C-alpha cells in the first residue's frame, strides 16, 4: 500500500508503538486518558493512510491530512494532561511532542 512508504506514516506508527508501551504502565483510574491518547494516535495514522489513498481530488486528500493534523494536536494535549497528572515527566512529554511536531510538519507538507 502506498501509505506505508510515507515517512510520516512510519513515524506516527513508531510513536504509537512507544506510547502503547508507556501508557500500559499508568495506574488505574487514568484509563480515560490512555484511551483518548491512543484513539487520537490511531486517528492521526488512519487519516494519513486514507488521505493518501484519495486520488479523486487534491481538495479531498488535503481534508484528510488536515484531520490528521488535528488528531496530532489532540495527542499533544493528552500528553500535556499526562504531565499535569504526573503520569509522565516533563522531559518525556517533550520528547514525544518533538516527534509529533516533526510528524505534523510532514503531514502539512503532503501534496
N, C-alpha and C positions, 0 to 999 in steps of 0.2 A: 504494500500500500504506500502511496506517495507521502502521506503524512509522517511515516516512520523515518523518512530521510531528513525531516526538518530538525535542525539543531534545537529549536525551541521546544519541540515535542519531546525530544530526548532529555533536555534539561528539566522540564517540568516533571517528567516521569521519575527522574533522579531525585528531585525534591520530594515527590510523593512517597517514594520508597524510604527515604531518610525520615520523613515526617511520620510515616506509619510506625516505624520502629520507636521513634521518640514519644509519640502520644500514647503508645501502649504502656508506658511507664507512669502515666499520670494517675494520681489517686482517684478512688471512687468519688463521685459527685461532680466530676467535670466531663462526663460523657457528652453533654450538650455541646461543649466547645470542641471536643475531639471530633464529634460527628460533623459539626459545621465546617471545621477546618478541612476535613477530608472530603466533604461534599464539594466545597469550593475548589479544592485542588482538582478533583475529578472533573468538575465543570470546565475549568480552565483547559485541561488536557483534551477533553472530549470536543469542546467547541473549536479548538485549533484543528483537530482532525476533521471535524465536519466542515469547517470553513475551507480547509484545503481541498476537500473533495468537491466543493461547489465550483462548477465550471460555467454555469449558466450566465452569471453576470458578476462583474467586479464589485458592484454595489452590494449584492447579497453576500459575497465572500467576505467583504470588509465588515459587514454587520456581525458576522460570526467572530471575527478577530476582535472586534470591539467588545463583544460579550465576554470573550476570554480575558481581555484586559481588566474588565470589571471583576471577574472572578479572582484574578491575581491580586487585585486591590483588597478583595474580601479576605483572602488568605492572610495578607499582611495585617489586616485589622484583627484577625483571630490571633495572630502571633503577638500583637500588642496586648491583647487581653491575657494571653498566657503569661506574659511578663508581669502584668499588673497583678494577676492572681498568684504570682510566684511559682508558676509551673515550669518556667524556663528562665534562665539567666539572661540579662540584657545582651551579653556578648553572643550568646547562642541565637537569640532572636535576630540580632543584627546580621549574623552570618546567613540565616535563612532569607532575610529581607534583601540582602545583597544579591543573592541568587534570583530572587523574584524580580528585582529591578532589572536585572540582565534579561530575564525572560520577557518582561513587559516591553522592553525596548525591541527585542527581537520580534515579538508579535506585532508591534506597531509598525515595524519595517516591512512586514509581509505585503506583497503586492495584492 
